[in-house]
Amino acid sequence: MGKGGGCIFSKKRSAIEASDQDLADPVRDAPVQNQIENSLFQEESKKLKVFIVFYSMYGHVECLAKRMKKGVDSIDGVEGFLYRVPETLPMDVLEQMRVPQKEDELPFVSVDDLVEADGLLFGFPTRFGSMASQMKAFFDSTAHLWEQQRLAGVPAGFFVSTGTQGGGQETTAWTAITQLAHHGMVYVPIGYTFGSGMFKMDSIRGGSPYGAGVYSGDGTREPSETELALAEHQGRYMAGIVRRFATPRNN
């Protein structure tokens, strides 16, 4: 080490004097040790947060969201959090539509929760080529965040569900970009980063350069493994973007 490194005893002190004064004192050094340990713990706990906020009527978008979280969590220093948006349809209407009961363990998101995120992934089914009204109602409730531009600069992406191949796998995502633009968020599409899986034609597959996607058919079709793998890839891709460009917003 260079000068002042403290690795060599001073020539003006005897070895006995040096050892008496320089030996570690557990009682004296405890506060310092605790401070170091607390600092290390805080560094480890400062994970970047990606919120996966979704609305899912029949469970297809939820399946993508859960697989997306797996992709986010696979990147060191980044953690994914699953949130649902509130339902807007009355219970009797949902029963007539045979909508399954939602899982209680997944919390509802509040608008103010969004400012805690370092990255955002929004998932929703399509309604005539654009997002479902439940998700639109949630975006409409973010006006006070928009007024202060609290979400400006936050990376965000989309994933969708449609009933058919021509039902809006791309339009549902790109018509939603207006929401990000007004908030000043940074849209992060996946492009063709999934590689050869984006080009296979041997099976029906949702998803596009705009984000992961699933075909629901009449509501009974299960997501394919390729669709789920694309969702996991998007989570991993977004987490990498967040880790590369973002800094923790509340540390």
GILINWO-V778492 format. One record per pair of residues at least 24 apart in sequence whose ideal C-beta (glycine too) atoms are under 7 Angstrom apart, sorted by the first residue. I is the first residue (numbers start at 1). J is the second residue. If there is no record, write none. Layout:
i=I j=J
i=I j=J
//
This chain:
i=46 j=248
i=46 j=251
i=47 j=77
i=47 j=78
i=47 j=79
i=48 j=77
i=48 j=78
i=48 j=118
i=48 j=242
i=48 j=243
i=48 j=246
i=48 j=248
i=49 j=79
i=49 j=81
i=49 j=116
i=49 j=117
i=49 j=118
i=50 j=78
i=50 j=80
i=50 j=117
i=50 j=118
i=50 j=119
i=50 j=121
i=50 j=238
i=50 j=239
i=50 j=242
i=51 j=81
i=51 j=83
i=51 j=114
i=51 j=117
i=51 j=120
i=52 j=80
i=52 j=81
i=52 j=82
i=52 j=83
i=52 j=121
i=52 j=123
i=53 j=83
i=53 j=85
i=53 j=109
i=53 j=120
i=53 j=122
i=54 j=84
i=54 j=122
i=54 j=123
i=54 j=124
i=55 j=84
i=55 j=85
i=55 j=124
i=55 j=132
i=55 j=134
i=55 j=135
i=57 j=99
i=57 j=125
i=58 j=99
i=58 j=100
i=58 j=216
i=58 j=219
i=59 j=100
i=60 j=161
i=60 j=214
i=60 j=216
i=60 j=223
i=61 j=123
i=61 j=124
i=61 j=125
i=61 j=161
i=63 j=223
i=63 j=228
i=64 j=123
i=64 j=159
i=64 j=212
i=64 j=214
i=64 j=223
i=64 j=231
i=65 j=123
i=67 j=228
i=67 j=231
i=67 j=232
i=68 j=121
i=68 j=159
i=68 j=212
i=68 j=231
i=68 j=232
i=68 j=234
i=68 j=235
i=69 j=235
i=70 j=232
i=70 j=235
i=71 j=232
i=71 j=233
i=71 j=234
i=71 j=235
i=71 j=236
i=71 j=239
i=72 j=235
i=72 j=236
i=72 j=238
i=72 j=239
i=74 j=236
i=75 j=236
i=75 j=239
i=75 j=240
i=75 j=243
i=77 j=243
i=78 j=239
i=78 j=242
i=78 j=243
i=80 j=235
i=82 j=106
i=83 j=107
i=83 j=108
i=83 j=109
i=83 j=113
i=84 j=108
i=84 j=109
i=85 j=109
i=85 j=134
i=85 j=135
i=85 j=138
i=87 j=134
i=88 j=133
i=88 j=134
i=88 j=137
i=111 j=141
i=111 j=142
i=111 j=145
i=114 j=145
i=114 j=151
i=115 j=145
i=115 j=150
i=115 j=151
i=115 j=249
i=116 j=249
i=116 j=250
i=117 j=154
i=118 j=242
i=118 j=246
i=118 j=248
i=118 j=249
i=119 j=154
i=119 j=155
i=119 j=156
i=119 j=238
i=119 j=242
i=119 j=246
i=120 j=154
i=120 j=156
i=121 j=157
i=121 j=159
i=121 j=238
i=122 j=156
i=122 j=158
i=123 j=159
i=123 j=160
i=124 j=160
i=125 j=160
i=125 j=161
i=126 j=160
i=126 j=161
i=126 j=162
i=126 j=167
i=126 j=168
i=126 j=172
i=129 j=168
i=129 j=171
i=129 j=172
i=129 j=175
i=130 j=171
i=130 j=172
i=130 j=175
i=131 j=172
i=131 j=176
i=139 j=179
i=145 j=183
i=146 j=182
i=146 j=183
i=149 j=184
i=151 j=183
i=151 j=184
i=151 j=185
i=152 j=183
i=152 j=184
i=152 j=185
i=153 j=184
i=153 j=186
i=154 j=185
i=154 j=186
i=155 j=186
i=155 j=188
i=155 j=238
i=155 j=241
i=155 j=242
i=155 j=245
i=155 j=246
i=156 j=180
i=156 j=185
i=156 j=186
i=156 j=187
i=156 j=188
i=157 j=188
i=157 j=189
i=157 j=211
i=157 j=234
i=157 j=238
i=158 j=210
i=158 j=211
i=159 j=211
i=159 j=212
i=159 j=213
i=159 j=231
i=159 j=234
i=160 j=211
i=160 j=213
i=161 j=213
i=161 j=214
i=161 j=216
i=162 j=206
i=162 j=213
i=162 j=215
i=162 j=216
i=163 j=216
i=163 j=217
i=164 j=215
i=165 j=215
i=169 j=206
i=169 j=207
i=169 j=208
i=169 j=213
i=170 j=208
i=170 j=210
i=173 j=210
i=173 j=211
i=174 j=210
i=188 j=238
i=188 j=241
i=190 j=234
i=190 j=237
i=193 j=237
i=194 j=230
i=194 j=233
i=197 j=226
i=197 j=229
i=197 j=230
//
